[in-house]
Amino acid sequence: MVSKNPKRHWFLFSLISLLLLVAVTLLFGCSSRGGNQPAVGLTNATAIEIATPAMSKKFPDSFDDCKPYRAQLSDGVWHVYGTLPDGVAGGTPEARVRDTDGVVIEVFHSQ
């Protein structure tokens, strides 16, 4: 039997819509980190992959000499840096990559 009460139909429609909204928010809107940060961060290898094109573009003469590149995560920012050969003084190309979205926020050469 179908109810002909429009107020009841509106209530059921609103209730179902609200439950769907809550379910979608719980499934896709929450993260283990809280706030507006996504739940998935970068890996060490991904941070290096993101940073190396920017470093090689800015420092084409010294980029290849400083391989392999390494990365360390600190306070939500990956610090990507090169390796100097033993006995060599100087610096390497370096970059900072934001963990939450992979944006290169700084490229510089250490001393």
N, C-alpha and C positions, 0 to 999 in steps of 0.2 A: 504494500500500500504506500503510495507517494503522498507525502505531506504537502498541503497547499498553503502552508504558513510561510510567507517570504522571510519573516524575521528568523525563523529556525534555519532556513537555507543559508541566510547570510551569516549566521553564527557558525554553522558547520564549515562553510567555506573559509571564514576567517580563522577558525581553529586549525583547520588543515594547513592553510597557508603559513600560519605561525609555526606550526610543528615542522614544516619543511624548511622554513628559514632557519630555525634553531639547528636542525640536523645539518644543513649545508654549512652554517657557521662553525659548528663543532668539527666537522670533517675537514674543512679547508681553511678556516680562519684562525685557528689556534696554532701555537708553536710551543716547543719545549723551552724556548728562550724567553718567551713572554714579549709583550709590547708588539711593535709592528715588524719585528725582525723575522725573516723567514727561518724555517726550521733547518734548512739544508745550507751548510756552509761549504767552503772550498776545501779541497784536499791540498796537501803539500805539492803534488805534481801539477794540479790545476792552477794553483797560484803561480807557479813557475811558468807554465804555458801562457798564462795571461800576461805576465810581466815581461817576458823576454822579447816579444816584438817591439814593445815601447822602448826597452833598453837598447836593443840593436839599432833601432832607428835613430835614437838620440846620440849613441856612442858607437858608430859603426867601426871605428878604428881599433877600439879596445875590447869590443864585445866578445869576439871569438877567443881571445887570449885568456879570458877569465872563466872559462868553462871548467868544471861543471858548476851550475847555479844551484843554490840551496834556498830553502825558505823556512821561516820560523813565524808562528802565530803568537801575537801578543796583543791583548786588549782589543780583539776584533779586527786587527790589521796584520796582514802578512808582510813580513820584511823579506824581500827576495834579494840575494846578493851573490856575487861571484866568488871565485877561488883564485888566489894568487899562487903562482908556482913557489916552491920553497926557495928562500933566500932573496926573493924579489920584494922590494919596498914599493909602496904606493897603495892605490885604492882600486876599486872595481865599480862597474855600473851597478846601481842598486835601484830598487823600486819598492813602493808600498802599495799594497792591494787590499781594498776593503773586503772582508770576509763575507759580509751579508749579500753583496751584489756583484762582486768581481770587478769593481771600478778601480783603475789604476789612479791613485790619488797623488802620487809623486814619483818622479824619476830623477835621479841625481848620480853623481860620481863621488864615491868616498875618497878620503885622502889617507 
